């Protein structure tokens, strides 16, 4: 009886110990996930700061690269944020691989800015993916869609859009002169009409006596 009780107690203790071990492993994974999420949020905040004042903060990040404009440096940071956003969705399962390829990457790599970004940063993504299977799968999808876009031909969307300049108003001095000319013309017309009216003979019934 005592031996059976001892064996049962040992089994229960083993299960309890296993449960504790599983709980610890889950907590460690959750802690890592939270730390990873916090790191990404902090990184995105830093990128936002750089986008708000690129002239100050882009040089701190080694940007823009030689030959790049400040506008192109801001584009690279925006694409970085966009790629991070898509990866987090892919990692959580809210963005499927099919949706990533057809709804995001197929359009993203039509632009020259995105092609330039991936060409310059691909190596860093690949290195990071060596220790993360999900990231590796994400990088493979991005790389394949990039290759398809490049093989299809030149980018159809330039690095910057040409915006029609706003309509330029004439200087204030010219506007005042124009208004003065209009006022002078209108005033002269009124004077001419008044003089013409005085020169006309009075009409019958207008209060002027008639002779018989």
MODELLER restraints for C-alpha pairs under 7 A, 6 or more apart:
rsr = mdl.restraints
at = mdl.atoms
rsr.add(forms.Gaussian(group=physical.xy_distance, feature=features.Distance(at['CA:44:A'], at['CA:81:A']), mean=6.53, stdev=0.5))
rsr.add(forms.Gaussian(group=physical.xy_distance, feature=features.Distance(at['CA:47:A'], at['CA:77:A']), mean=6.61, stdev=0.5))
rsr.add(forms.Gaussian(group=physical.xy_distance, feature=features.Distance(at['CA:50:A'], at['CA:57:A']), mean=5.05, stdev=0.5))
rsr.add(forms.Gaussian(group=physical.xy_distance, feature=features.Distance(at['CA:50:A'], at['CA:58:A']), mean=6.12, stdev=0.5))
rsr.add(forms.Gaussian(group=physical.xy_distance, feature=features.Distance(at['CA:51:A'], at['CA:74:A']), mean=5.97, stdev=0.5))
rsr.add(forms.Gaussian(group=physical.xy_distance, feature=features.Distance(at['CA:54:A'], at['CA:70:A']), mean=6.94, stdev=0.5))
rsr.add(forms.Gaussian(group=physical.xy_distance, feature=features.Distance(at['CA:54:A'], at['CA:74:A']), mean=6.97, stdev=0.5))
rsr.add(forms.Gaussian(group=physical.xy_distance, feature=features.Distance(at['CA:58:A'], at['CA:64:A']), mean=6.47, stdev=0.5))
rsr.add(forms.Gaussian(group=physical.xy_distance, feature=features.Distance(at['CA:63:A'], at['CA:73:A']), mean=6.10, stdev=0.5))
rsr.add(forms.Gaussian(group=physical.xy_distance, feature=features.Distance(at['CA:64:A'], at['CA:70:A']), mean=6.11, stdev=0.5))
rsr.add(forms.Gaussian(group=physical.xy_distance, feature=features.Distance(at['CA:64:A'], at['CA:73:A']), mean=4.84, stdev=0.5))
rsr.add(forms.Gaussian(group=physical.xy_distance, feature=features.Distance(at['CA:75:A'], at['CA:113:A']), mean=6.86, stdev=0.5))
rsr.add(forms.Gaussian(group=physical.xy_distance, feature=features.Distance(at['CA:76:A'], at['CA:117:A']), mean=5.95, stdev=0.5))
rsr.add(forms.Gaussian(group=physical.xy_distance, feature=features.Distance(at['CA:79:A'], at['CA:114:A']), mean=6.68, stdev=0.5))
rsr.add(forms.Gaussian(group=physical.xy_distance, feature=features.Distance(at['CA:87:A'], at['CA:138:A']), mean=6.89, stdev=0.5))
rsr.add(forms.Gaussian(group=physical.xy_distance, feature=features.Distance(at['CA:89:A'], at['CA:95:A']), mean=5.00, stdev=0.5))
rsr.add(forms.Gaussian(group=physical.xy_distance, feature=features.Distance(at['CA:90:A'], at['CA:96:A']), mean=6.11, stdev=0.5))
rsr.add(forms.Gaussian(group=physical.xy_distance, feature=features.Distance(at['CA:91:A'], at['CA:134:A']), mean=6.46, stdev=0.5))
rsr.add(forms.Gaussian(group=physical.xy_distance, feature=features.Distance(at['CA:101:A'], at['CA:141:A']), mean=6.93, stdev=0.5))
rsr.add(forms.Gaussian(group=physical.xy_distance, feature=features.Distance(at['CA:101:A'], at['CA:145:A']), mean=6.81, stdev=0.5))
rsr.add(forms.Gaussian(group=physical.xy_distance, feature=features.Distance(at['CA:105:A'], at['CA:142:A']), mean=6.79, stdev=0.5))
rsr.add(forms.Gaussian(group=physical.xy_distance, feature=features.Distance(at['CA:105:A'], at['CA:145:A']), mean=6.36, stdev=0.5))
rsr.add(forms.Gaussian(group=physical.xy_distance, feature=features.Distance(at['CA:106:A'], at['CA:145:A']), mean=6.55, stdev=0.5))
rsr.add(forms.Gaussian(group=physical.xy_distance, feature=features.Distance(at['CA:108:A'], at['CA:114:A']), mean=6.24, stdev=0.5))
rsr.add(forms.Gaussian(group=physical.xy_distance, feature=features.Distance(at['CA:109:A'], at['CA:115:A']), mean=5.71, stdev=0.5))
rsr.add(forms.Gaussian(group=physical.xy_distance, feature=features.Distance(at['CA:109:A'], at['CA:146:A']), mean=6.21, stdev=0.5))
rsr.add(forms.Gaussian(group=physical.xy_distance, feature=features.Distance(at['CA:109:A'], at['CA:149:A']), mean=6.08, stdev=0.5))
rsr.add(forms.Gaussian(group=physical.xy_distance, feature=features.Distance(at['CA:110:A'], at['CA:149:A']), mean=6.76, stdev=0.5))
rsr.add(forms.Gaussian(group=physical.xy_distance, feature=features.Distance(at['CA:110:A'], at['CA:155:A']), mean=5.11, stdev=0.5))
rsr.add(forms.Gaussian(group=physical.xy_distance, feature=features.Distance(at['CA:110:A'], at['CA:156:A']), mean=5.65, stdev=0.5))
rsr.add(forms.Gaussian(group=physical.xy_distance, feature=features.Distance(at['CA:110:A'], at['CA:157:A']), mean=6.08, stdev=0.5))
rsr.add(forms.Gaussian(group=physical.xy_distance, feature=features.Distance(at['CA:111:A'], at['CA:155:A']), mean=5.36, stdev=0.5))
rsr.add(forms.Gaussian(group=physical.xy_distance, feature=features.Distance(at['CA:111:A'], at['CA:156:A']), mean=6.16, stdev=0.5))
rsr.add(forms.Gaussian(group=physical.xy_distance, feature=features.Distance(at['CA:111:A'], at['CA:157:A']), mean=4.43, stdev=0.5))
rsr.add(forms.Gaussian(group=physical.xy_distance, feature=features.Distance(at['CA:111:A'], at['CA:158:A']), mean=6.13, stdev=0.5))
rsr.add(forms.Gaussian(group=physical.xy_distance, feature=features.Distance(at['CA:111:A'], at['CA:159:A']), mean=6.96, stdev=0.5))
rsr.add(forms.Gaussian(group=physical.xy_distance, feature=features.Distance(at['CA:112:A'], at['CA:155:A']), mean=5.29, stdev=0.5))
rsr.add(forms.Gaussian(group=physical.xy_distance, feature=features.Distance(at['CA:112:A'], at['CA:157:A']), mean=6.10, stdev=0.5))
rsr.add(forms.Gaussian(group=physical.xy_distance, feature=features.Distance(at['CA:112:A'], at['CA:158:A']), mean=5.50, stdev=0.5))
rsr.add(forms.Gaussian(group=physical.xy_distance, feature=features.Distance(at['CA:112:A'], at['CA:159:A']), mean=5.48, stdev=0.5))
rsr.add(forms.Gaussian(group=physical.xy_distance, feature=features.Distance(at['CA:113:A'], at['CA:159:A']), mean=5.13, stdev=0.5))
rsr.add(forms.Gaussian(group=physical.xy_distance, feature=features.Distance(at['CA:125:A'], at['CA:139:A']), mean=6.66, stdev=0.5))
rsr.add(forms.Gaussian(group=physical.xy_distance, feature=features.Distance(at['CA:126:A'], at['CA:136:A']), mean=6.94, stdev=0.5))
rsr.add(forms.Gaussian(group=physical.xy_distance, feature=features.Distance(at['CA:126:A'], at['CA:139:A']), mean=6.59, stdev=0.5))
rsr.add(forms.Gaussian(group=physical.xy_distance, feature=features.Distance(at['CA:129:A'], at['CA:135:A']), mean=4.91, stdev=0.5))
rsr.add(forms.Gaussian(group=physical.xy_distance, feature=features.Distance(at['CA:129:A'], at['CA:136:A']), mean=4.23, stdev=0.5))
rsr.add(forms.Gaussian(group=physical.xy_distance, feature=features.Distance(at['CA:130:A'], at['CA:136:A']), mean=6.43, stdev=0.5))
